[in-house]
């Protein structure tokens, strides 16, 4: 009898891998991002461009010993590699590499700062309107509808023309006009979040409305906020380039990728490198931001299968 019991087979149930047990959504998202080679490549390229742009004064002044605004008409339209100019010179003989690095500092700074400003406004208004609803929701939606009914380029041209042109005014214009889409997106997610059990529990233990909104709801909007920020930075780089093309962006001699591309269009035959490199940097940066946003969206999607 004992021998028969000892030979009885034991059925073992299959379990998940130990790595997957007890992991939060954020930890799962990081693991998925580490496996996403394209997103990692985009992050690497974007970080490299950002570091080069931020350290532009050190690179051009200390390492290369070049002044980005120093003109020399005798060296105008030099091809890349000639007379020590790695990427050539522009129509005034200024070093193209030095100007691209300093231009990236301004373009990325404007786009990032304006995106953060519009994101802060959009998230705050979106959470408040979605949480309270009623008159506040109707008023903000009316304001959004009114702003969106006016062509955005028309508004940008008017406000940019009224304000003194410069990076600071451009950040304010882009930041104060770019929050409407974020507000609608966050509002919709807040409407869904406020009806869930953890919000009911927070109310039951006496949490204030502001604590519920910014301690319980906002952290659950992390993936939406990061994706929106990445996409908005890319869009704002293109908007800044468009405004520079129309003559209401940052004025020379302050260089941005947009106004460098605009100023070079008349010299395409004499110096095609003046058009190619700003265009390539704008394209690569915006593409990397879109790829990063798409990768983060997939990483935080709970339906994603590893």
ChimeraX commands (.cxc) that place a marker at each C-alpha (Angstrom):
marker #1 position 0.00,0.00,0.00 radius 0.5
marker #1 position 2.77,2.39,0.93 radius 0.5
marker #1 position 4.68,1.42,-2.21 radius 0.5
marker #1 position 1.67,2.21,-4.40 radius 0.5
marker #1 position 1.29,5.66,-2.82 radius 0.5
marker #1 position 4.96,6.39,-3.32 radius 0.5
marker #1 position 4.76,5.67,-7.03 radius 0.5
marker #1 position 1.74,7.91,-7.60 radius 0.5
marker #1 position 2.75,10.71,-10.03 radius 0.5
marker #1 position 2.47,14.29,-8.82 radius 0.5
marker #1 position 1.02,16.89,-11.21 radius 0.5
marker #1 position 2.91,20.20,-11.20 radius 0.5
marker #1 position 1.18,23.36,-12.39 radius 0.5
marker #1 position 3.13,25.67,-14.66 radius 0.5
marker #1 position 3.84,29.13,-13.25 radius 0.5
marker #1 position 5.06,32.41,-14.68 radius 0.5
marker #1 position 8.72,33.23,-14.74 radius 0.5
marker #1 position 10.07,34.56,-11.49 radius 0.5
marker #1 position 11.06,37.80,-13.27 radius 0.5
marker #1 position 7.42,38.60,-14.04 radius 0.5
marker #1 position 6.08,38.00,-10.51 radius 0.5
marker #1 position 5.32,41.14,-8.55 radius 0.5
marker #1 position 6.50,43.63,-11.19 radius 0.5
marker #1 position 4.72,46.96,-11.51 radius 0.5
marker #1 position 3.59,48.44,-14.80 radius 0.5
marker #1 position 6.55,50.84,-14.70 radius 0.5
marker #1 position 9.02,47.98,-14.25 radius 0.5
marker #1 position 7.40,46.02,-17.08 radius 0.5
marker #1 position 7.55,49.13,-19.28 radius 0.5
marker #1 position 11.28,49.58,-18.59 radius 0.5
marker #1 position 11.90,45.94,-19.48 radius 0.5
marker #1 position 10.00,46.33,-22.74 radius 0.5
marker #1 position 11.93,49.50,-23.56 radius 0.5
marker #1 position 15.23,47.70,-23.01 radius 0.5
marker #1 position 14.15,45.16,-25.63 radius 0.5
marker #1 position 13.01,47.83,-28.13 radius 0.5
marker #1 position 16.17,48.40,-30.17 radius 0.5
marker #1 position 14.65,51.11,-32.38 radius 0.5
marker #1 position 13.49,53.20,-29.44 radius 0.5
marker #1 position 16.85,52.80,-27.69 radius 0.5
marker #1 position 18.62,53.92,-30.88 radius 0.5
marker #1 position 16.34,56.97,-31.11 radius 0.5
marker #1 position 17.00,57.83,-27.45 radius 0.5
marker #1 position 20.75,57.50,-28.02 radius 0.5
marker #1 position 20.71,59.78,-31.06 radius 0.5
marker #1 position 18.54,62.37,-29.31 radius 0.5
marker #1 position 20.69,62.36,-26.17 radius 0.5
marker #1 position 23.83,62.77,-28.32 radius 0.5
marker #1 position 22.36,65.75,-30.19 radius 0.5
marker #1 position 21.20,67.30,-26.93 radius 0.5
marker #1 position 24.58,66.92,-25.23 radius 0.5
marker #1 position 26.40,68.36,-28.25 radius 0.5
marker #1 position 23.98,71.32,-28.34 radius 0.5
marker #1 position 24.16,72.02,-24.61 radius 0.5
marker #1 position 27.97,71.90,-24.62 radius 0.5
marker #1 position 28.25,73.96,-27.81 radius 0.5
marker #1 position 30.10,76.90,-26.18 radius 0.5
marker #1 position 32.72,74.51,-24.77 radius 0.5
marker #1 position 33.10,72.56,-28.02 radius 0.5
marker #1 position 33.38,75.58,-30.31 radius 0.5
marker #1 position 35.28,77.87,-27.94 radius 0.5
marker #1 position 37.67,75.51,-26.13 radius 0.5
marker #1 position 38.08,72.49,-28.40 radius 0.5
marker #1 position 37.68,73.98,-31.88 radius 0.5
marker #1 position 38.63,77.57,-31.04 radius 0.5
marker #1 position 35.93,78.97,-33.37 radius 0.5
marker #1 position 33.55,81.90,-32.89 radius 0.5
marker #1 position 30.19,80.97,-34.45 radius 0.5
marker #1 position 29.46,84.65,-35.32 radius 0.5
marker #1 position 32.90,85.54,-36.70 radius 0.5
marker #1 position 32.51,86.56,-40.34 radius 0.5
marker #1 position 35.13,86.27,-43.08 radius 0.5
marker #1 position 33.87,87.11,-46.60 radius 0.5
marker #1 position 36.99,85.59,-48.15 radius 0.5
marker #1 position 35.96,82.17,-46.79 radius 0.5
marker #1 position 32.31,82.33,-47.93 radius 0.5
marker #1 position 30.73,79.12,-49.26 radius 0.5
marker #1 position 33.68,76.89,-48.47 radius 0.5
marker #1 position 32.89,73.22,-49.05 radius 0.5
marker #1 position 32.96,70.82,-46.08 radius 0.5
marker #1 position 36.50,69.91,-45.05 radius 0.5
marker #1 position 38.26,72.89,-46.61 radius 0.5
marker #1 position 40.62,75.09,-44.58 radius 0.5
marker #1 position 39.75,73.41,-41.28 radius 0.5
marker #1 position 35.98,73.91,-41.56 radius 0.5
marker #1 position 34.51,70.43,-41.03 radius 0.5
marker #1 position 31.06,71.27,-42.44 radius 0.5
marker #1 position 32.09,74.26,-44.55 radius 0.5
marker #1 position 31.10,77.91,-44.18 radius 0.5
marker #1 position 28.02,80.02,-44.94 radius 0.5
marker #1 position 27.57,83.10,-47.12 radius 0.5
marker #1 position 29.39,85.30,-44.58 radius 0.5
marker #1 position 32.25,82.87,-44.00 radius 0.5
marker #1 position 30.99,81.69,-40.61 radius 0.5
marker #1 position 31.77,78.11,-39.59 radius 0.5
marker #1 position 28.76,75.91,-40.32 radius 0.5
marker #1 position 29.48,73.31,-37.61 radius 0.5
marker #1 position 29.76,75.92,-34.86 radius 0.5
marker #1 position 26.53,77.58,-35.93 radius 0.5
marker #1 position 24.69,74.24,-36.12 radius 0.5
marker #1 position 25.72,73.37,-32.57 radius 0.5
marker #1 position 24.64,76.75,-31.19 radius 0.5
marker #1 position 21.47,76.65,-33.29 radius 0.5
marker #1 position 20.58,73.26,-31.82 radius 0.5
marker #1 position 20.95,74.72,-28.36 radius 0.5
marker #1 position 18.39,77.43,-29.18 radius 0.5
marker #1 position 15.98,75.24,-31.18 radius 0.5
marker #1 position 15.91,72.40,-28.65 radius 0.5
marker #1 position 15.71,74.86,-25.77 radius 0.5
marker #1 position 12.72,76.67,-27.28 radius 0.5
marker #1 position 10.91,73.44,-28.17 radius 0.5
marker #1 position 11.55,71.72,-24.82 radius 0.5
marker #1 position 10.67,74.75,-22.67 radius 0.5
marker #1 position 7.53,75.57,-24.64 radius 0.5
marker #1 position 6.46,71.90,-24.57 radius 0.5
marker #1 position 6.90,71.72,-20.78 radius 0.5
marker #1 position 4.95,75.00,-20.34 radius 0.5
marker #1 position 2.05,73.82,-22.50 radius 0.5
marker #1 position 2.14,70.41,-20.79 radius 0.5
marker #1 position 1.88,71.93,-17.31 radius 0.5
marker #1 position -1.07,74.07,-18.35 radius 0.5
marker #1 position -2.74,71.22,-20.22 radius 0.5
marker #1 position -2.36,68.65,-17.44 radius 0.5
marker #1 position -3.56,71.05,-14.72 radius 0.5
marker #1 position -6.63,72.18,-16.68 radius 0.5
marker #1 position -7.36,68.67,-17.95 radius 0.5
marker #1 position -7.35,67.12,-14.47 radius 0.5
marker #1 position -9.44,69.92,-12.95 radius 0.5
marker #1 position -12.07,69.93,-15.72 radius 0.5
marker #1 position -12.29,66.15,-15.86 radius 0.5
marker #1 position -12.57,65.82,-12.09 radius 0.5
marker #1 position -15.12,68.55,-11.39 radius 0.5
marker #1 position -17.06,68.73,-14.67 radius 0.5
marker #1 position -20.03,71.09,-14.72 radius 0.5
marker #1 position -19.47,74.81,-15.24 radius 0.5
marker #1 position -15.67,74.55,-15.06 radius 0.5
marker #1 position -15.63,71.85,-17.71 radius 0.5
marker #1 position -17.99,73.79,-19.98 radius 0.5
marker #1 position -15.98,77.01,-19.63 radius 0.5
marker #1 position -12.62,75.39,-20.45 radius 0.5
marker #1 position -14.13,73.47,-23.37 radius 0.5
marker #1 position -15.59,76.72,-24.72 radius 0.5
marker #1 position -12.16,78.37,-24.47 radius 0.5
marker #1 position -10.52,75.41,-26.24 radius 0.5
marker #1 position -13.13,75.45,-28.99 radius 0.5
marker #1 position -12.66,79.20,-29.46 radius 0.5
marker #1 position -8.87,78.93,-29.69 radius 0.5
marker #1 position -9.04,75.96,-32.06 radius 0.5
marker #1 position -11.55,77.73,-34.32 radius 0.5
marker #1 position -8.87,80.31,-35.20 radius 0.5
marker #1 position -6.11,79.02,-37.52 radius 0.5
marker #1 position -3.10,78.35,-35.30 radius 0.5
marker #1 position -0.60,79.71,-37.83 radius 0.5
marker #1 position -2.62,82.93,-38.06 radius 0.5
marker #1 position -2.55,83.33,-34.27 radius 0.5
marker #1 position 1.17,82.59,-34.12 radius 0.5
marker #1 position 1.94,85.13,-36.83 radius 0.5
marker #1 position -0.07,87.89,-35.12 radius 0.5
marker #1 position 1.29,87.31,-31.61 radius 0.5
marker #1 position 4.87,86.82,-32.82 radius 0.5
marker #1 position 4.66,90.05,-34.81 radius 0.5
marker #1 position 3.31,92.01,-31.83 radius 0.5
marker #1 position 5.87,90.70,-29.34 radius 0.5
marker #1 position 9.55,91.47,-29.72 radius 0.5
marker #1 position 11.10,88.55,-31.63 radius 0.5
marker #1 position 13.39,86.34,-29.61 radius 0.5
marker #1 position 13.63,82.94,-27.91 radius 0.5
marker #1 position 11.81,84.11,-24.76 radius 0.5
marker #1 position 8.78,85.53,-26.55 radius 0.5
marker #1 position 8.63,82.53,-28.86 radius 0.5
marker #1 position 8.54,80.16,-25.86 radius 0.5
marker #1 position 5.62,82.11,-24.38 radius 0.5
marker #1 position 3.70,82.16,-27.66 radius 0.5
marker #1 position 4.15,78.45,-28.36 radius 0.5
marker #1 position 3.60,77.41,-24.75 radius 0.5
marker #1 position 0.45,79.47,-24.20 radius 0.5
marker #1 position -1.17,78.29,-27.44 radius 0.5
marker #1 position -0.18,74.61,-27.42 radius 0.5
marker #1 position -2.03,73.27,-24.37 radius 0.5
marker #1 position -5.48,72.60,-25.87 radius 0.5
marker #1 position -4.79,69.11,-27.22 radius 0.5
marker #1 position -3.14,68.01,-23.97 radius 0.5
marker #1 position -6.08,69.32,-21.94 radius 0.5
marker #1 position -8.60,67.31,-23.95 radius 0.5
marker #1 position -6.49,64.16,-23.72 radius 0.5
marker #1 position -5.95,64.45,-19.96 radius 0.5
marker #1 position -9.59,65.39,-19.37 radius 0.5
marker #1 position -10.80,62.22,-21.07 radius 0.5
marker #1 position -8.44,60.04,-19.03 radius 0.5
marker #1 position -9.43,61.83,-15.80 radius 0.5
marker #1 position -13.11,61.17,-16.49 radius 0.5
marker #1 position -12.24,57.47,-16.61 radius 0.5
marker #1 position -9.98,57.54,-13.55 radius 0.5
marker #1 position -12.37,59.36,-11.22 radius 0.5
marker #1 position -14.93,56.53,-11.36 radius 0.5
marker #1 position -12.51,53.80,-10.30 radius 0.5
marker #1 position -12.39,52.01,-6.96 radius 0.5
marker #1 position -9.17,53.57,-5.66 radius 0.5
marker #1 position -10.68,57.06,-6.04 radius 0.5
marker #1 position -13.79,55.94,-4.12 radius 0.5
marker #1 position -11.51,54.56,-1.39 radius 0.5
marker #1 position -9.58,57.84,-1.24 radius 0.5
marker #1 position -12.84,59.76,-0.81 radius 0.5
marker #1 position -13.94,57.34,1.91 radius 0.5
marker #1 position -10.85,58.01,4.04 radius 0.5
marker #1 position -11.33,61.77,3.74 radius 0.5
marker #1 position -8.78,62.81,1.08 radius 0.5
marker #1 position -9.30,66.32,-0.27 radius 0.5
marker #1 position -10.09,66.92,-3.94 radius 0.5
marker #1 position -6.65,68.38,-4.62 radius 0.5
marker #1 position -4.94,65.41,-2.97 radius 0.5
marker #1 position -7.01,62.99,-5.05 radius 0.5
marker #1 position -6.28,64.86,-8.28 radius 0.5
marker #1 position -2.56,65.40,-7.91 radius 0.5
marker #1 position -1.59,62.42,-5.74 radius 0.5
marker #1 position -3.83,59.66,-7.07 radius 0.5
marker #1 position -4.89,60.64,-10.60 radius 0.5
marker #1 position -1.87,62.51,-12.00 radius 0.5
marker #1 position 0.64,59.65,-11.34 radius 0.5
marker #1 position -1.60,57.37,-13.40 radius 0.5
marker #1 position -1.24,59.78,-16.32 radius 0.5
marker #1 position 2.54,59.34,-16.48 radius 0.5
marker #1 position 2.63,57.44,-19.78 radius 0.5
marker #1 position 0.26,59.90,-21.47 radius 0.5
marker #1 position 2.29,62.86,-20.21 radius 0.5
marker #1 position 5.63,61.46,-21.42 radius 0.5
marker #1 position 4.24,60.53,-24.84 radius 0.5
marker #1 position 2.62,63.96,-25.24 radius 0.5
marker #1 position 5.85,65.71,-24.22 radius 0.5
marker #1 position 7.93,63.79,-26.77 radius 0.5
marker #1 position 5.50,64.46,-29.61 radius 0.5
marker #1 position 5.02,68.13,-28.67 radius 0.5
marker #1 position 8.78,68.81,-28.70 radius 0.5
marker #1 position 8.97,67.42,-32.24 radius 0.5
marker #1 position 5.98,69.46,-33.38 radius 0.5
marker #1 position 7.35,72.66,-31.83 radius 0.5
marker #1 position 10.70,72.24,-33.59 radius 0.5
marker #1 position 8.78,72.18,-36.87 radius 0.5
marker #1 position 6.64,75.16,-35.81 radius 0.5
marker #1 position 9.73,77.19,-34.91 radius 0.5
marker #1 position 11.21,76.36,-38.31 radius 0.5
marker #1 position 7.99,77.43,-40.04 radius 0.5
marker #1 position 7.89,80.74,-38.18 radius 0.5
marker #1 position 11.53,81.40,-39.07 radius 0.5
marker #1 position 10.71,80.65,-42.70 radius 0.5
marker #1 position 7.92,83.25,-42.56 radius 0.5
marker #1 position 10.22,85.82,-40.94 radius 0.5
marker #1 position 8.60,86.03,-37.48 radius 0.5
marker #1 position 10.83,83.58,-35.60 radius 0.5
marker #1 position 14.17,84.15,-33.90 radius 0.5
marker #1 position 16.09,86.82,-35.75 radius 0.5
marker #1 position 19.75,86.52,-36.88 radius 0.5
marker #1 position 22.51,86.61,-35.80 radius 0.5
marker #1 position 21.04,84.24,-33.18 radius 0.5
marker #1 position 21.07,80.93,-35.01 radius 0.5
marker #1 position 18.35,78.30,-34.97 radius 0.5
marker #1 position 17.99,75.34,-37.29 radius 0.5
marker #1 position 14.92,77.00,-38.73 radius 0.5
marker #1 position 16.42,80.38,-39.62 radius 0.5
marker #1 position 19.64,78.73,-40.86 radius 0.5
marker #1 position 17.54,76.69,-43.28 radius 0.5
marker #1 position 15.56,79.77,-44.29 radius 0.5
marker #1 position 18.62,81.93,-44.92 radius 0.5
marker #1 position 20.33,79.18,-46.93 radius 0.5
marker #1 position 17.52,78.56,-49.42 radius 0.5
marker #1 position 18.71,81.38,-51.69 radius 0.5
marker #1 position 22.24,79.94,-51.78 radius 0.5
marker #1 position 21.40,76.34,-52.63 radius 0.5
marker #1 position 23.48,76.30,-55.83 radius 0.5
marker #1 position 26.51,77.98,-54.25 radius 0.5
marker #1 position 26.42,76.06,-50.97 radius 0.5
marker #1 position 24.10,73.05,-50.89 radius 0.5
marker #1 position 25.62,72.01,-47.54 radius 0.5
marker #1 position 23.97,75.08,-45.99 radius 0.5
marker #1 position 20.54,73.56,-46.74 radius 0.5
marker #1 position 21.33,69.89,-46.22 radius 0.5
marker #1 position 22.69,69.90,-42.67 radius 0.5
marker #1 position 20.00,71.99,-40.92 radius 0.5
marker #1 position 17.35,69.97,-42.76 radius 0.5
marker #1 position 18.95,66.68,-41.74 radius 0.5
marker #1 position 19.18,67.71,-38.08 radius 0.5
marker #1 position 15.56,68.85,-37.97 radius 0.5
marker #1 position 14.38,65.64,-39.66 radius 0.5
marker #1 position 16.46,63.31,-37.48 radius 0.5
marker #1 position 15.48,65.06,-34.24 radius 0.5
marker #1 position 11.75,65.08,-34.99 radius 0.5
marker #1 position 11.86,61.47,-36.21 radius 0.5
marker #1 position 13.65,60.36,-33.02 radius 0.5
marker #1 position 11.06,62.12,-30.86 radius 0.5
marker #1 position 8.19,60.43,-32.70 radius 0.5
marker #1 position 9.86,57.02,-32.43 radius 0.5
marker #1 position 10.46,57.55,-28.70 radius 0.5
marker #1 position 6.84,58.56,-28.16 radius 0.5
marker #1 position 5.60,55.52,-30.06 radius 0.5
marker #1 position 7.97,53.22,-28.15 radius 0.5
marker #1 position 6.87,54.57,-24.76 radius 0.5
marker #1 position 3.22,54.14,-25.74 radius 0.5
marker #1 position 3.80,50.49,-26.60 radius 0.5
marker #1 position 5.84,49.91,-23.45 radius 0.5
marker #1 position 3.12,51.22,-21.15 radius 0.5
marker #1 position 0.29,49.47,-23.00 radius 0.5
marker #1 position -0.94,46.71,-20.64 radius 0.5
marker #1 position -2.14,44.73,-23.65 radius 0.5
marker #1 position 1.40,44.45,-25.03 radius 0.5
marker #1 position 2.57,40.86,-25.14 radius 0.5
marker #1 position 6.23,40.31,-24.15 radius 0.5
marker link #1:1,2 radius 0.2
marker link #1:2,3 radius 0.2
marker link #1:3,4 radius 0.2
marker link #1:4,5 radius 0.2
marker link #1:5,6 radius 0.2
marker link #1:6,7 radius 0.2
marker link #1:7,8 radius 0.2
marker link #1:8,9 radius 0.2
marker link #1:9,10 radius 0.2
marker link #1:10,11 radius 0.2
marker link #1:11,12 radius 0.2
marker link #1:12,13 radius 0.2
marker link #1:13,14 radius 0.2
marker link #1:14,15 radius 0.2
marker link #1:15,16 radius 0.2
marker link #1:16,17 radius 0.2
marker link #1:17,18 radius 0.2
marker link #1:18,19 radius 0.2
marker link #1:19,20 radius 0.2
marker link #1:20,21 radius 0.2
marker link #1:21,22 radius 0.2
marker link #1:22,23 radius 0.2
marker link #1:23,24 radius 0.2
marker link #1:24,25 radius 0.2
marker link #1:25,26 radius 0.2
marker link #1:26,27 radius 0.2
marker link #1:27,28 radius 0.2
marker link #1:28,29 radius 0.2
marker link #1:29,30 radius 0.2
marker link #1:30,31 radius 0.2
marker link #1:31,32 radius 0.2
marker link #1:32,33 radius 0.2
marker link #1:33,34 radius 0.2
marker link #1:34,35 radius 0.2
marker link #1:35,36 radius 0.2
marker link #1:36,37 radius 0.2
marker link #1:37,38 radius 0.2
marker link #1:38,39 radius 0.2
marker link #1:39,40 radius 0.2
marker link #1:40,41 radius 0.2
marker link #1:41,42 radius 0.2
marker link #1:42,43 radius 0.2
marker link #1:43,44 radius 0.2
marker link #1:44,45 radius 0.2
marker link #1:45,46 radius 0.2
marker link #1:46,47 radius 0.2
marker link #1:47,48 radius 0.2
marker link #1:48,49 radius 0.2
marker link #1:49,50 radius 0.2
marker link #1:50,51 radius 0.2
marker link #1:51,52 radius 0.2
marker link #1:52,53 radius 0.2
marker link #1:53,54 radius 0.2
marker link #1:54,55 radius 0.2
marker link #1:55,56 radius 0.2
marker link #1:56,57 radius 0.2
marker link #1:57,58 radius 0.2
marker link #1:58,59 radius 0.2
marker link #1:59,60 radius 0.2
marker link #1:60,61 radius 0.2
marker link #1:61,62 radius 0.2
marker link #1:62,63 radius 0.2
marker link #1:63,64 radius 0.2
marker link #1:64,65 radius 0.2
marker link #1:65,66 radius 0.2
marker link #1:66,67 radius 0.2
marker link #1:67,68 radius 0.2
marker link #1:68,69 radius 0.2
marker link #1:69,70 radius 0.2
marker link #1:70,71 radius 0.2
marker link #1:71,72 radius 0.2
marker link #1:72,73 radius 0.2
marker link #1:73,74 radius 0.2
marker link #1:74,75 radius 0.2
marker link #1:75,76 radius 0.2
marker link #1:76,77 radius 0.2
marker link #1:77,78 radius 0.2
marker link #1:78,79 radius 0.2
marker link #1:79,80 radius 0.2
marker link #1:80,81 radius 0.2
marker link #1:81,82 radius 0.2
marker link #1:82,83 radius 0.2
marker link #1:83,84 radius 0.2
marker link #1:84,85 radius 0.2
marker link #1:85,86 radius 0.2
marker link #1:86,87 radius 0.2
marker link #1:87,88 radius 0.2
marker link #1:88,89 radius 0.2
marker link #1:89,90 radius 0.2
marker link #1:90,91 radius 0.2
marker link #1:91,92 radius 0.2
marker link #1:92,93 radius 0.2
marker link #1:93,94 radius 0.2
marker link #1:94,95 radius 0.2
marker link #1:95,96 radius 0.2
marker link #1:96,97 radius 0.2
marker link #1:97,98 radius 0.2
marker link #1:98,99 radius 0.2
marker link #1:99,100 radius 0.2
marker link #1:100,101 radius 0.2
marker link #1:101,102 radius 0.2
marker link #1:102,103 radius 0.2
marker link #1:103,104 radius 0.2
marker link #1:104,105 radius 0.2
marker link #1:105,106 radius 0.2
marker link #1:106,107 radius 0.2
marker link #1:107,108 radius 0.2
marker link #1:108,109 radius 0.2
marker link #1:109,110 radius 0.2
marker link #1:110,111 radius 0.2
marker link #1:111,112 radius 0.2
marker link #1:112,113 radius 0.2
marker link #1:113,114 radius 0.2
marker link #1:114,115 radius 0.2
marker link #1:115,116 radius 0.2
marker link #1:116,117 radius 0.2
marker link #1:117,118 radius 0.2
marker link #1:118,119 radius 0.2
marker link #1:119,120 radius 0.2
marker link #1:120,121 radius 0.2
marker link #1:121,122 radius 0.2
marker link #1:122,123 radius 0.2
marker link #1:123,124 radius 0.2
marker link #1:124,125 radius 0.2
marker link #1:125,126 radius 0.2
marker link #1:126,127 radius 0.2
marker link #1:127,128 radius 0.2
marker link #1:128,129 radius 0.2
marker link #1:129,130 radius 0.2
marker link #1:130,131 radius 0.2
marker link #1:131,132 radius 0.2
marker link #1:132,133 radius 0.2
marker link #1:133,134 radius 0.2
marker link #1:134,135 radius 0.2
marker link #1:135,136 radius 0.2
marker link #1:136,137 radius 0.2
marker link #1:137,138 radius 0.2
marker link #1:138,139 radius 0.2
marker link #1:139,140 radius 0.2
marker link #1:140,141 radius 0.2
marker link #1:141,142 radius 0.2
marker link #1:142,143 radius 0.2
marker link #1:143,144 radius 0.2
marker link #1:144,145 radius 0.2
marker link #1:145,146 radius 0.2
marker link #1:146,147 radius 0.2
marker link #1:147,148 radius 0.2
marker link #1:148,149 radius 0.2
marker link #1:149,150 radius 0.2
marker link #1:150,151 radius 0.2
marker link #1:151,152 radius 0.2
marker link #1:152,153 radius 0.2
marker link #1:153,154 radius 0.2
marker link #1:154,155 radius 0.2
marker link #1:155,156 radius 0.2
marker link #1:156,157 radius 0.2
marker link #1:157,158 radius 0.2
marker link #1:158,159 radius 0.2
marker link #1:159,160 radius 0.2
marker link #1:160,161 radius 0.2
marker link #1:161,162 radius 0.2
marker link #1:162,163 radius 0.2
marker link #1:163,164 radius 0.2
marker link #1:164,165 radius 0.2
marker link #1:165,166 radius 0.2
marker link #1:166,167 radius 0.2
marker link #1:167,168 radius 0.2
marker link #1:168,169 radius 0.2
marker link #1:169,170 radius 0.2
marker link #1:170,171 radius 0.2
marker link #1:171,172 radius 0.2
marker link #1:172,173 radius 0.2
marker link #1:173,174 radius 0.2
marker link #1:174,175 radius 0.2
marker link #1:175,176 radius 0.2
marker link #1:176,177 radius 0.2
marker link #1:177,178 radius 0.2
marker link #1:178,179 radius 0.2
marker link #1:179,180 radius 0.2
marker link #1:180,181 radius 0.2
marker link #1:181,182 radius 0.2
marker link #1:182,183 radius 0.2
marker link #1:183,184 radius 0.2
marker link #1:184,185 radius 0.2
marker link #1:185,186 radius 0.2
marker link #1:186,187 radius 0.2
marker link #1:187,188 radius 0.2
marker link #1:188,189 radius 0.2
marker link #1:189,190 radius 0.2
marker link #1:190,191 radius 0.2
marker link #1:191,192 radius 0.2
marker link #1:192,193 radius 0.2
marker link #1:193,194 radius 0.2
marker link #1:194,195 radius 0.2
marker link #1:195,196 radius 0.2
marker link #1:196,197 radius 0.2
marker link #1:197,198 radius 0.2
marker link #1:198,199 radius 0.2
marker link #1:199,200 radius 0.2
marker link #1:200,201 radius 0.2
marker link #1:201,202 radius 0.2
marker link #1:202,203 radius 0.2
marker link #1:203,204 radius 0.2
marker link #1:204,205 radius 0.2
marker link #1:205,206 radius 0.2
marker link #1:206,207 radius 0.2
marker link #1:207,208 radius 0.2
marker link #1:208,209 radius 0.2
marker link #1:209,210 radius 0.2
marker link #1:210,211 radius 0.2
marker link #1:211,212 radius 0.2
marker link #1:212,213 radius 0.2
marker link #1:213,214 radius 0.2
marker link #1:214,215 radius 0.2
marker link #1:215,216 radius 0.2
marker link #1:216,217 radius 0.2
marker link #1:217,218 radius 0.2
marker link #1:218,219 radius 0.2
marker link #1:219,220 radius 0.2
marker link #1:220,221 radius 0.2
marker link #1:221,222 radius 0.2
marker link #1:222,223 radius 0.2
marker link #1:223,224 radius 0.2
marker link #1:224,225 radius 0.2
marker link #1:225,226 radius 0.2
marker link #1:226,227 radius 0.2
marker link #1:227,228 radius 0.2
marker link #1:228,229 radius 0.2
marker link #1:229,230 radius 0.2
marker link #1:230,231 radius 0.2
marker link #1:231,232 radius 0.2
marker link #1:232,233 radius 0.2
marker link #1:233,234 radius 0.2
marker link #1:234,235 radius 0.2
marker link #1:235,236 radius 0.2
marker link #1:236,237 radius 0.2
marker link #1:237,238 radius 0.2
marker link #1:238,239 radius 0.2
marker link #1:239,240 radius 0.2
marker link #1:240,241 radius 0.2
marker link #1:241,242 radius 0.2
marker link #1:242,243 radius 0.2
marker link #1:243,244 radius 0.2
marker link #1:244,245 radius 0.2
marker link #1:245,246 radius 0.2
marker link #1:246,247 radius 0.2
marker link #1:247,248 radius 0.2
marker link #1:248,249 radius 0.2
marker link #1:249,250 radius 0.2
marker link #1:250,251 radius 0.2
marker link #1:251,252 radius 0.2
marker link #1:252,253 radius 0.2
marker link #1:253,254 radius 0.2
marker link #1:254,255 radius 0.2
marker link #1:255,256 radius 0.2
marker link #1:256,257 radius 0.2
marker link #1:257,258 radius 0.2
marker link #1:258,259 radius 0.2
marker link #1:259,260 radius 0.2
marker link #1:260,261 radius 0.2
marker link #1:261,262 radius 0.2
marker link #1:262,263 radius 0.2
marker link #1:263,264 radius 0.2
marker link #1:264,265 radius 0.2
marker link #1:265,266 radius 0.2
marker link #1:266,267 radius 0.2
marker link #1:267,268 radius 0.2
marker link #1:268,269 radius 0.2
marker link #1:269,270 radius 0.2
marker link #1:270,271 radius 0.2
marker link #1:271,272 radius 0.2
marker link #1:272,273 radius 0.2
marker link #1:273,274 radius 0.2
marker link #1:274,275 radius 0.2
marker link #1:275,276 radius 0.2
marker link #1:276,277 radius 0.2
marker link #1:277,278 radius 0.2
marker link #1:278,279 radius 0.2
marker link #1:279,280 radius 0.2
marker link #1:280,281 radius 0.2
marker link #1:281,282 radius 0.2
marker link #1:282,283 radius 0.2
marker link #1:283,284 radius 0.2
marker link #1:284,285 radius 0.2
marker link #1:285,286 radius 0.2
marker link #1:286,287 radius 0.2
marker link #1:287,288 radius 0.2
marker link #1:288,289 radius 0.2
marker link #1:289,290 radius 0.2
marker link #1:290,291 radius 0.2
marker link #1:291,292 radius 0.2
marker link #1:292,293 radius 0.2
marker link #1:293,294 radius 0.2
marker link #1:294,295 radius 0.2
marker link #1:295,296 radius 0.2
marker link #1:296,297 radius 0.2
marker link #1:297,298 radius 0.2
marker link #1:298,299 radius 0.2
marker link #1:299,300 radius 0.2
marker link #1:300,301 radius 0.2
marker link #1:301,302 radius 0.2
marker link #1:302,303 radius 0.2
marker link #1:303,304 radius 0.2
marker link #1:304,305 radius 0.2
marker link #1:305,306 radius 0.2
view
